[in-house]
Amino acid sequence: MSKPSATSKASKKNQTTIPARVRRALGIAKGDTLLWVIDGNEVSLRKISKVDINWSKTSEMSLLEWTPEDDEGESYVEAKAR
């Protein structure tokens, strides 16, 4: 069962403080990276690790290097077989 919720207000600059209860529950400390996931009119918050960040950046970069033409040519195995 989930624990009672915590609240905070948005400032004039649309900033908010993460309530202490939430920081403790997620183990959030200064410098941590947080992932905000939007689902309709609800948002969930998750602390992500350096491994998650590095994997995400690596996968984004590999997708940037990929082009549809890569799938249309001969495969690496076929090219090595020659």
N, C-alpha and C positions, 0 to 999 in steps of 0.2 A: 504494500500500500504506500502511496506517496505521502511525503511529509507536507505540512502546511506551507502554503505559498508565501513568498516575500514580495514586497512592493517597492518601487522607487519611482521618482518623477523625472520627466525630461526637463532639462534646463532650457534657457533661451536659445542655446546653441545646439539643442537636440542631443545633449549628452546626458548620460545617467550613470549613477554609481551602482555597481553590482553589490547587492546586499551581502553583508557578512555571512549570513546563513548559506547563501549560494556559493560564495568564495570558499568557505570551509568545506562544503559538501563536494565541490569539484576539485579542491586543492589548488585553487587559482592563486598565483603569486605574481608579483611585478614582472613584466616582460613576457608572460605566457601569451600564446596565440590562441584566440578563441574563434570557433566556427559558429556562425549564426545561420540556422537553417529555417527558411520561410516555407510554411505550408498553409496556404490560404491566408486566414487572418491570425494564424498562430506562428510563433517563433520559438525554436528551441536553441539552447546554447550548449556548446560542448567545448571542453578544453582539448586541444590537439597537441600531440607530441612532435618533437623535431623529426622523428621518423616519418610520421604522417605528412608533415610539411615537405620534407625532402622527396618522398615518393610522389606526392602530388606535383611538385615542380618538375621532377624528372619525367613523369608521364605526360605532362602538358608539353614539355619540350619535344618529346619523341613524337607526339601527335602533330606538332608544328612542322616537323621534318618530313612527315609522311605526306604523300600525294596520291590521288587516285591512280595515277599512271603506274605507281609502284605495284599495284595489284594486277595490272593488265599485261605486263611483260613476263618473260620467262622467270621461273622461280630460281632461287639461288641454287637449289639442288640440281635443277636441269642445266644451269650454266656450268656448274662444277663437273658434271658428268661428261661434258665435251672435252 
